[in-house]
C-alpha cells in the first residue's frame, strides 16, 4: 500500500475528525458497522471503513 491513508478508522480517528468524545465515536462506529453487517460486509469491532465513513458524513 503506497499511500499512508488508513483503510480503517479507529474511534480515536473518528473522534478527532468529528471533534467529539471517544465514547460518542464508538457509538457512531457501532451504528455504521451494524448497517454494514446487514449488507453482508465484514466489520471489525471498534473500527469503521474509511470510505464508508467519509461517504456517510459527506466528506
N, CA, C and O atoms as a Maestro MAE file, in Angstrom:
{
 s_m_m2io_version
 :::
 2.0.0
}

f_m_ct {
 s_m_title
 :::
 protein
 m_atom[236] {
  # First column is atom index #
  i_m_mmod_type
  r_m_x_coord
  r_m_y_coord
  r_m_z_coord
  i_m_residue_number
  s_m_chain_name
  s_m_pdb_residue_name
  s_m_pdb_atom_name
  i_m_atomic_number
  :::
  1 25 0.849 -1.167 0.000 1 A "UNK " " N  " 7
  2 3 0.000 0.000 0.000 1 A "UNK " " CA " 6
  3 2 0.901 1.238 0.000 1 A "UNK " " C  " 6
  4 15 1.616 1.490 0.969 1 A "UNK " " O  " 8
  5 25 0.861 2.003 -1.087 2 A "UNK " " N  " 7
  6 3 1.771 3.133 -1.219 2 A "UNK " " CA " 6
  7 2 1.368 4.340 -0.398 2 A "UNK " " C  " 6
  8 15 2.196 4.907 0.315 2 A "UNK " " O  " 8
  9 25 0.097 4.746 -0.488 3 A "UNK " " N  " 7
  10 3 -0.270 5.944 0.274 3 A "UNK " " CA " 6
  11 2 -0.467 5.589 1.737 3 A "UNK " " C  " 6
  12 15 -0.716 4.433 2.081 3 A "UNK " " O  " 8
  13 25 -0.355 6.578 2.579 4 A "UNK " " N  " 7
  14 3 -0.375 6.340 4.018 4 A "UNK " " CA " 6
  15 2 -1.749 6.467 4.645 4 A "UNK " " C  " 6
  16 15 -1.864 6.471 5.870 4 A "UNK " " O  " 8
  17 25 -2.801 6.570 3.831 5 A "UNK " " N  " 7
  18 3 -4.144 6.650 4.396 5 A "UNK " " CA " 6
  19 2 -4.555 5.287 4.933 5 A "UNK " " C  " 6
  20 15 -4.359 4.259 4.285 5 A "UNK " " O  " 8
  21 25 -5.120 5.304 6.115 6 A "UNK " " N  " 7
  22 3 -5.600 4.065 6.722 6 A "UNK " " CA " 6
  23 2 -6.867 3.606 6.008 6 A "UNK " " C  " 6
  24 15 -7.669 4.428 5.565 6 A "UNK " " O  " 8
  25 25 -7.043 2.304 5.899 7 A "UNK " " N  " 7
  26 3 -8.274 1.758 5.334 7 A "UNK " " CA " 6
  27 2 -9.373 1.809 6.385 7 A "UNK " " C  " 6
  28 15 -10.528 2.104 6.079 7 A "UNK " " O  " 8
  29 25 -8.999 1.519 7.628 8 A "UNK " " N  " 7
  30 3 -9.958 1.516 8.728 8 A "UNK " " CA " 6
  31 2 -9.648 2.659 9.685 8 A "UNK " " C  " 6
  32 15 -8.486 2.963 9.957 8 A "UNK " " O  " 8
  33 25 -10.702 3.287 10.190 9 A "UNK " " N  " 7
  34 3 -10.557 4.350 11.178 9 A "UNK " " CA " 6
  35 2 -10.897 3.810 12.559 9 A "UNK " " C  " 6
  36 15 -11.820 3.007 12.704 9 A "UNK " " O  " 8
  37 25 -10.167 4.240 13.562 10 A "UNK " " N  " 7
  38 3 -10.457 3.865 14.944 10 A "UNK " " CA " 6
  39 2 -11.385 4.910 15.558 10 A "UNK " " C  " 6
  40 15 -11.671 5.940 14.948 10 A "UNK " " O  " 8
  41 25 -11.844 4.630 16.760 11 A "UNK " " N  " 7
  42 3 -12.691 5.591 17.471 11 A "UNK " " CA " 6
  43 2 -11.932 6.889 17.719 11 A "UNK " " C  " 6
  44 15 -12.519 7.970 17.673 11 A "UNK " " O  " 8
  45 25 -10.641 6.789 17.980 12 A "UNK " " N  " 7
  46 3 -9.832 7.997 18.190 12 A "UNK " " CA " 6
  47 2 -9.792 8.843 16.919 12 A "UNK " " C  " 6
  48 15 -9.867 10.070 16.984 12 A "UNK " " O  " 8
  49 25 -9.674 8.183 15.761 13 A "UNK " " N  " 7
  50 3 -9.673 8.903 14.484 13 A "UNK " " CA " 6
  51 2 -11.012 9.603 14.259 13 A "UNK " " C  " 6
  52 15 -11.059 10.779 13.898 13 A "UNK " " O  " 8
  53 25 -12.096 8.864 14.479 14 A "UNK " " N  " 7
  54 3 -13.446 9.410 14.288 14 A "UNK " " CA " 6
  55 2 -13.675 10.577 15.244 14 A "UNK " " C  " 6
  56 15 -14.216 11.609 14.849 14 A "UNK " " O  " 8
  57 25 -13.268 10.414 16.491 15 A "UNK " " N  " 7
  58 3 -13.437 11.478 17.486 15 A "UNK " " CA " 6
  59 2 -12.687 12.739 17.068 15 A "UNK " " C  " 6
  60 15 -13.196 13.850 17.216 15 A "UNK " " O  " 8
  61 25 -11.489 12.563 16.552 16 A "UNK " " N  " 7
  62 3 -10.690 13.716 16.116 16 A "UNK " " CA " 6
  63 2 -11.322 14.400 14.904 16 A "UNK " " C  " 6
  64 15 -11.415 15.627 14.864 16 A "UNK " " O  " 8
  65 25 -11.754 13.618 13.924 17 A "UNK " " N  " 7
  66 3 -12.357 14.181 12.710 17 A "UNK " " CA " 6
  67 2 -13.625 14.956 13.034 17 A "UNK " " C  " 6
  68 15 -13.831 16.061 12.531 17 A "UNK " " O  " 8
  69 25 -14.480 14.371 13.883 18 A "UNK " " N  " 7
  70 3 -15.772 14.985 14.193 18 A "UNK " " CA " 6
  71 2 -15.724 15.913 15.405 18 A "UNK " " C  " 6
  72 15 -16.712 16.573 15.727 18 A "UNK " " O  " 8
  73 25 -14.584 15.961 16.068 19 A "UNK " " N  " 7
  74 3 -14.401 16.773 17.278 19 A "UNK " " CA " 6
  75 2 -15.441 16.422 18.346 19 A "UNK " " C  " 6
  76 15 -16.163 17.278 18.857 19 A "UNK " " O  " 8
  77 25 -15.480 15.121 18.656 20 A "UNK " " N  " 7
  78 3 -16.397 14.598 19.666 20 A "UNK " " CA " 6
  79 2 -15.606 13.746 20.652 20 A "UNK " " C  " 6
  80 15 -14.417 13.491 20.456 20 A "UNK " " O  " 8
  81 25 -16.282 13.310 21.715 21 A "UNK " " N  " 7
  82 3 -15.643 12.441 22.702 21 A "UNK " " CA " 6
  83 2 -15.522 11.025 22.134 21 A "UNK " " C  " 6
  84 15 -16.348 10.608 21.323 21 A "UNK " " O  " 8
  85 25 -14.492 10.287 22.560 22 A "UNK " " N  " 7
  86 3 -14.309 8.916 22.073 22 A "UNK " " CA " 6
  87 2 -15.515 8.007 22.322 22 A "UNK " " C  " 6
  88 15 -15.807 7.140 21.498 22 A "UNK " " O  " 8
  89 25 -16.217 8.189 23.436 23 A "UNK " " N  " 7
  90 3 -17.375 7.331 23.713 23 A "UNK " " CA " 6
  91 2 -18.461 7.533 22.657 23 A "UNK " " C  " 6
  92 15 -19.113 6.569 22.255 23 A "UNK " " O  " 8
  93 25 -18.661 8.757 22.208 24 A "UNK " " N  " 7
  94 3 -19.640 9.041 21.148 24 A "UNK " " CA " 6
  95 2 -19.154 8.464 19.816 24 A "UNK " " C  " 6
  96 15 -19.955 7.986 19.013 24 A "UNK " " O  " 8
  97 25 -17.847 8.512 19.590 25 A "UNK " " N  " 7
  98 3 -17.274 7.947 18.367 25 A "UNK " " CA " 6
  99 2 -17.521 6.441 18.306 25 A "UNK " " C  " 6
  100 15 -17.854 5.910 17.246 25 A "UNK " " O  " 8
  101 25 -17.360 5.749 19.442 26 A "UNK " " N  " 7
  102 3 -17.644 4.313 19.477 26 A "UNK " " CA " 6
  103 2 -19.104 4.043 19.133 26 A "UNK " " C  " 6
  104 15 -19.405 3.082 18.425 26 A "UNK " " O  " 8
  105 25 -19.995 4.866 19.618 27 A "UNK " " N  " 7
  106 3 -21.419 4.712 19.331 27 A "UNK " " CA " 6
  107 2 -21.691 4.872 17.835 27 A "UNK " " C  " 6
  108 15 -22.447 4.094 17.252 27 A "UNK " " O  " 8
  109 25 -21.086 5.863 17.228 28 A "UNK " " N  " 7
  110 3 -21.253 6.089 15.788 28 A "UNK " " CA " 6
  111 2 -20.697 4.909 14.997 28 A "UNK " " C  " 6
  112 15 -21.315 4.459 14.032 28 A "UNK " " O  " 8
  113 25 -19.536 4.412 15.402 29 A "UNK " " N  " 7
  114 3 -18.931 3.260 14.726 29 A "UNK " " CA " 6
  115 2 -19.836 2.039 14.839 29 A "UNK " " C  " 6
  116 15 -20.004 1.305 13.865 29 A "UNK " " O  " 8
  117 25 -20.423 1.812 16.019 30 A "UNK " " N  " 7
  118 3 -21.342 0.678 16.195 30 A "UNK " " CA " 6
  119 2 -22.526 0.785 15.242 30 A "UNK " " C  " 6
  120 15 -22.925 -0.206 14.630 30 A "UNK " " O  " 8
  121 25 -23.088 1.985 15.114 31 A "UNK " " N  " 7
  122 3 -24.227 2.194 14.216 31 A "UNK " " CA " 6
  123 2 -23.838 1.929 12.760 31 A "UNK " " C  " 6
  124 15 -24.565 1.256 12.029 31 A "UNK " " O  " 8
  125 25 -22.704 2.454 12.354 32 A "UNK " " N  " 7
  126 3 -22.243 2.252 10.977 32 A "UNK " " CA " 6
  127 2 -21.940 0.784 10.710 32 A "UNK " " C  " 6
  128 15 -22.289 0.257 9.655 32 A "UNK " " O  " 8
  129 25 -21.290 0.124 11.665 33 A "UNK " " N  " 7
  130 3 -20.956 -1.289 11.489 33 A "UNK " " CA " 6
  131 2 -22.200 -2.164 11.454 33 A "UNK " " C  " 6
  132 15 -22.217 -3.183 10.762 33 A "UNK " " O  " 8
  133 25 -23.242 -1.785 12.189 34 A "UNK " " N  " 7
  134 3 -24.497 -2.544 12.149 34 A "UNK " " CA " 6
  135 2 -25.093 -2.486 10.746 34 A "UNK " " C  " 6
  136 15 -25.593 -3.490 10.239 34 A "UNK " " O  " 8
  137 25 -25.040 -1.318 10.122 35 A "UNK " " N  " 7
  138 3 -25.560 -1.174 8.757 35 A "UNK " " CA " 6
  139 2 -24.723 -1.973 7.765 35 A "UNK " " C  " 6
  140 15 -25.262 -2.595 6.850 35 A "UNK " " O  " 8
  141 25 -23.406 -1.956 7.949 36 A "UNK " " N  " 7
  142 3 -22.531 -2.721 7.065 36 A "UNK " " CA " 6
  143 2 -22.761 -4.223 7.228 36 A "UNK " " C  " 6
  144 15 -22.733 -4.966 6.247 36 A "UNK " " O  " 8
  145 25 -22.989 -4.669 8.457 37 A "UNK " " N  " 7
  146 3 -23.252 -6.083 8.718 37 A "UNK " " CA " 6
  147 2 -24.529 -6.528 8.013 37 A "UNK " " C  " 6
  148 15 -24.584 -7.621 7.449 37 A "UNK " " O  " 8
  149 25 -25.557 -5.680 8.046 38 A "UNK " " N  " 7
  150 3 -26.811 -6.001 7.360 38 A "UNK " " CA " 6
  151 2 -26.611 -6.133 5.855 38 A "UNK " " C  " 6
  152 15 -27.347 -6.864 5.192 38 A "UNK " " O  " 8
  153 25 -25.622 -5.430 5.315 39 A "UNK " " N  " 7
  154 3 -25.303 -5.516 3.885 39 A "UNK " " CA " 6
  155 2 -24.417 -6.722 3.585 39 A "UNK " " C  " 6
  156 15 -24.070 -6.970 2.430 39 A "UNK " " O  " 8
  157 25 -24.051 -7.472 4.631 40 A "UNK " " N  " 7
  158 3 -23.226 -8.659 4.449 40 A "UNK " " CA " 6
  159 2 -21.733 -8.384 4.431 40 A "UNK " " C  " 6
  160 15 -20.952 -9.224 3.982 40 A "UNK " " O  " 8
  161 25 -21.331 -7.226 4.911 41 A "UNK " " N  " 7
  162 3 -19.913 -6.865 4.930 41 A "UNK " " CA " 6
  163 2 -19.261 -7.322 6.231 41 A "UNK " " C  " 6
  164 15 -19.912 -7.398 7.273 41 A "UNK " " O  " 8
  165 25 -17.986 -7.619 6.155 42 A "UNK " " N  " 7
  166 3 -17.205 -7.978 7.335 42 A "UNK " " CA " 6
  167 2 -16.801 -6.700 8.056 42 A "UNK " " C  " 6
  168 15 -16.312 -5.762 7.427 42 A "UNK " " O  " 8
  169 25 -16.998 -6.655 9.358 43 A "UNK " " N  " 7
  170 3 -16.640 -5.465 10.134 43 A "UNK " " CA " 6
  171 2 -15.698 -5.851 11.266 43 A "UNK " " C  " 6
  172 15 -15.668 -7.000 11.708 43 A "UNK " " O  " 8
  173 25 -14.938 -4.876 11.721 44 A "UNK " " N  " 7
  174 3 -14.051 -5.056 12.865 44 A "UNK " " CA " 6
  175 2 -14.563 -4.188 14.000 44 A "UNK " " C  " 6
  176 15 -14.820 -2.998 13.819 44 A "UNK " " O  " 8
  177 25 -14.707 -4.782 15.153 45 A "UNK " " N  " 7
  178 3 -15.219 -4.066 16.315 45 A "UNK " " CA " 6
  179 2 -14.319 -2.875 16.661 45 A "UNK " " C  " 6
  180 15 -13.101 -3.018 16.772 45 A "UNK " " O  " 8
  181 25 -14.925 -1.718 16.827 46 A "UNK " " N  " 7
  182 3 -14.177 -0.526 17.198 46 A "UNK " " CA " 6
  183 2 -13.503 0.190 16.041 46 A "UNK " " C  " 6
  184 15 -12.761 1.150 16.249 46 A "UNK " " O  " 8
  185 25 -13.758 -0.276 14.813 47 A "UNK " " N  " 7
  186 3 -13.172 0.346 13.622 47 A "UNK " " CA " 6
  187 2 -14.240 0.430 12.536 47 A "UNK " " C  " 6
  188 15 -15.181 -0.362 12.502 47 A "UNK " " O  " 8
  189 25 -14.071 1.403 11.654 48 A "UNK " " N  " 7
  190 3 -15.013 1.560 10.554 48 A "UNK " " CA " 6
  191 2 -14.220 1.824 9.277 48 A "UNK " " C  " 6
  192 15 -13.167 2.462 9.305 48 A "UNK " " O  " 8
  193 25 -14.740 1.323 8.160 49 A "UNK " " N  " 7
  194 3 -14.103 1.532 6.868 49 A "UNK " " CA " 6
  195 2 -14.062 3.022 6.544 49 A "UNK " " C  " 6
  196 15 -15.080 3.706 6.642 49 A "UNK " " O  " 8
  197 25 -12.899 3.526 6.162 50 A "UNK " " N  " 7
  198 3 -12.714 4.958 5.892 50 A "UNK " " CA " 6
  199 2 -13.645 5.448 4.785 50 A "UNK " " C  " 6
  200 15 -14.291 6.485 4.937 50 A "UNK " " O  " 8
  201 25 -13.722 4.715 3.672 51 A "UNK " " N  " 7
  202 3 -14.561 5.164 2.552 51 A "UNK " " CA " 6
  203 2 -16.024 5.247 2.952 51 A "UNK " " C  " 6
  204 15 -16.709 6.210 2.609 51 A "UNK " " O  " 8
  205 25 -16.506 4.241 3.677 52 A "UNK " " N  " 7
  206 3 -17.903 4.241 4.119 52 A "UNK " " CA " 6
  207 2 -18.156 5.413 5.063 52 A "UNK " " C  " 6
  208 15 -19.169 6.103 4.947 52 A "UNK " " O  " 8
  209 25 -17.238 5.633 5.993 53 A "UNK " " N  " 7
  210 3 -17.363 6.737 6.948 53 A "UNK " " CA " 6
  211 2 -17.432 8.076 6.212 53 A "UNK " " C  " 6
  212 15 -18.314 8.892 6.479 53 A "UNK " " O  " 8
  213 25 -16.500 8.293 5.288 54 A "UNK " " N  " 7
  214 3 -16.463 9.558 4.551 54 A "UNK " " CA " 6
  215 2 -17.723 9.755 3.711 54 A "UNK " " C  " 6
  216 15 -18.230 10.870 3.588 54 A "UNK " " O  " 8
  217 25 -18.218 8.666 3.138 55 A "UNK " " N  " 7
  218 3 -19.451 8.738 2.348 55 A "UNK " " CA " 6
  219 2 -20.632 9.134 3.232 55 A "UNK " " C  " 6
  220 15 -21.454 9.962 2.840 55 A "UNK " " O  " 8
  221 25 -20.715 8.552 4.408 56 A "UNK " " N  " 7
  222 3 -21.850 8.800 5.299 56 A "UNK " " CA " 6
  223 2 -21.828 10.182 5.932 56 A "UNK " " C  " 6
  224 15 -22.884 10.748 6.215 56 A "UNK " " O  " 8
  225 25 -20.643 10.733 6.159 57 A "UNK " " N  " 7
  226 3 -20.608 12.076 6.750 57 A "UNK " " CA " 6
  227 2 -20.341 13.149 5.695 57 A "UNK " " C  " 6
  228 15 -20.117 14.314 6.025 57 A "UNK " " O  " 8
  229 25 -20.367 12.752 4.445 58 A "UNK " " N  " 7
  230 3 -20.249 13.668 3.295 58 A "UNK " " CA " 6
  231 2 -18.965 14.484 3.285 58 A "UNK " " C  " 6
  232 15 -18.989 15.709 3.169 58 A "UNK " " O  " 8
  233 25 -17.853 13.785 3.408 59 A "UNK " " N  " 7
  234 3 -16.548 14.471 3.302 59 A "UNK " " CA " 6
  235 2 -16.166 14.511 1.836 59 A "UNK " " C  " 6
  236 15 -15.109 15.037 1.487 59 A "UNK " " O  " 8
  :::
 }
 m_bond[235] {
  # First column is bond index #
  i_m_from
  i_m_to
  i_m_order
  :::
  1 1 2 1
  2 2 3 1
  3 3 4 2
  4 3 5 1
  5 5 6 1
  6 6 7 1
  7 7 8 2
  8 7 9 1
  9 9 10 1
  10 10 11 1
  11 11 12 2
  12 11 13 1
  13 13 14 1
  14 14 15 1
  15 15 16 2
  16 15 17 1
  17 17 18 1
  18 18 19 1
  19 19 20 2
  20 19 21 1
  21 21 22 1
  22 22 23 1
  23 23 24 2
  24 23 25 1
  25 25 26 1
  26 26 27 1
  27 27 28 2
  28 27 29 1
  29 29 30 1
  30 30 31 1
  31 31 32 2
  32 31 33 1
  33 33 34 1
  34 34 35 1
  35 35 36 2
  36 35 37 1
  37 37 38 1
  38 38 39 1
  39 39 40 2
  40 39 41 1
  41 41 42 1
  42 42 43 1
  43 43 44 2
  44 43 45 1
  45 45 46 1
  46 46 47 1
  47 47 48 2
  48 47 49 1
  49 49 50 1
  50 50 51 1
  51 51 52 2
  52 51 53 1
  53 53 54 1
  54 54 55 1
  55 55 56 2
  56 55 57 1
  57 57 58 1
  58 58 59 1
  59 59 60 2
  60 59 61 1
  61 61 62 1
  62 62 63 1
  63 63 64 2
  64 63 65 1
  65 65 66 1
  66 66 67 1
  67 67 68 2
  68 67 69 1
  69 69 70 1
  70 70 71 1
  71 71 72 2
  72 71 73 1
  73 73 74 1
  74 74 75 1
  75 75 76 2
  76 75 77 1
  77 77 78 1
  78 78 79 1
  79 79 80 2
  80 79 81 1
  81 81 82 1
  82 82 83 1
  83 83 84 2
  84 83 85 1
  85 85 86 1
  86 86 87 1
  87 87 88 2
  88 87 89 1
  89 89 90 1
  90 90 91 1
  91 91 92 2
  92 91 93 1
  93 93 94 1
  94 94 95 1
  95 95 96 2
  96 95 97 1
  97 97 98 1
  98 98 99 1
  99 99 100 2
  100 99 101 1
  101 101 102 1
  102 102 103 1
  103 103 104 2
  104 103 105 1
  105 105 106 1
  106 106 107 1
  107 107 108 2
  108 107 109 1
  109 109 110 1
  110 110 111 1
  111 111 112 2
  112 111 113 1
  113 113 114 1
  114 114 115 1
  115 115 116 2
  116 115 117 1
  117 117 118 1
  118 118 119 1
  119 119 120 2
  120 119 121 1
  121 121 122 1
  122 122 123 1
  123 123 124 2
  124 123 125 1
  125 125 126 1
  126 126 127 1
  127 127 128 2
  128 127 129 1
  129 129 130 1
  130 130 131 1
  131 131 132 2
  132 131 133 1
  133 133 134 1
  134 134 135 1
  135 135 136 2
  136 135 137 1
  137 137 138 1
  138 138 139 1
  139 139 140 2
  140 139 141 1
  141 141 142 1
  142 142 143 1
  143 143 144 2
  144 143 145 1
  145 145 146 1
  146 146 147 1
  147 147 148 2
  148 147 149 1
  149 149 150 1
  150 150 151 1
  151 151 152 2
  152 151 153 1
  153 153 154 1
  154 154 155 1
  155 155 156 2
  156 155 157 1
  157 157 158 1
  158 158 159 1
  159 159 160 2
  160 159 161 1
  161 161 162 1
  162 162 163 1
  163 163 164 2
  164 163 165 1
  165 165 166 1
  166 166 167 1
  167 167 168 2
  168 167 169 1
  169 169 170 1
  170 170 171 1
  171 171 172 2
  172 171 173 1
  173 173 174 1
  174 174 175 1
  175 175 176 2
  176 175 177 1
  177 177 178 1
  178 178 179 1
  179 179 180 2
  180 179 181 1
  181 181 182 1
  182 182 183 1
  183 183 184 2
  184 183 185 1
  185 185 186 1
  186 186 187 1
  187 187 188 2
  188 187 189 1
  189 189 190 1
  190 190 191 1
  191 191 192 2
  192 191 193 1
  193 193 194 1
  194 194 195 1
  195 195 196 2
  196 195 197 1
  197 197 198 1
  198 198 199 1
  199 199 200 2
  200 199 201 1
  201 201 202 1
  202 202 203 1
  203 203 204 2
  204 203 205 1
  205 205 206 1
  206 206 207 1
  207 207 208 2
  208 207 209 1
  209 209 210 1
  210 210 211 1
  211 211 212 2
  212 211 213 1
  213 213 214 1
  214 214 215 1
  215 215 216 2
  216 215 217 1
  217 217 218 1
  218 218 219 1
  219 219 220 2
  220 219 221 1
  221 221 222 1
  222 222 223 1
  223 223 224 2
  224 223 225 1
  225 225 226 1
  226 226 227 1
  227 227 228 2
  228 227 229 1
  229 229 230 1
  230 230 231 1
  231 231 232 2
  232 231 233 1
  233 233 234 1
  234 234 235 1
  235 235 236 2
  :::
 }
}
